[in-house]
Amino acid sequence: MRILIADDHDLVREMMAAYLERDCGAKVVQSPSFDDAMAEIARSGAFDLVLLDYRMPGMRGLEGLHAALEASQGKPVALISGTADKTIAEEALAAGAAGFLPKTMSARSMSNAVRFMTMGETYVPIDFMTAKETENPALAHLTPRERQVLEGIKKGQSNKEIALDHDIQEVTVKLHVKTLCRKMGAKNRTQAAMMARDQEMV
């Protein structure tokens, strides 16, 4: 069994590889980025299973999944993540992923999931998919409009672009930016965007 694990967190990647080699008898190849993983697939051919970290460099979310599926020529590709929610998991499965593995799962469950997926089955933890989602507490004090503006800021949009997207005045967007920066404790829109990204706010 040949498995490729791509994750930019060295400790997570190395622990997963060590466990799968010991528990499943697998030959595991490790990659620290999406581009490195794609190069590895091109160099050594399709793996029996590819595990991709959803948020590693170069991944670009589900774009990376689609590219990896194409490169793997029908072999299973699954996502691993410590932050993605069940909506992402559902989208990944709909896009053709063989499974979705939260990094919170036990090592034994992970090895069982890997065996399951290499046999052509689809795996996702039932408790993960049925758990009630809790809202990020950092969002609780923002109004719906402020959340929309924050999402635009996170995407790198200008006030004018945000205003056009939501059919509001540019001056109104400017006021929302000022208010949400104050509520978040951000010095400027750039810091607000960084906070939104780091805290998975939108």
Beta strands, then each sheet from edge to edge (+ up, - down):
strand 1: 2-6
strand 2: 27-31
strand 3: 49-53
strand 4: 77-81
strand 5: 99-102
sheet 1: 2+ 1+ 3+ 4+ 5+
end
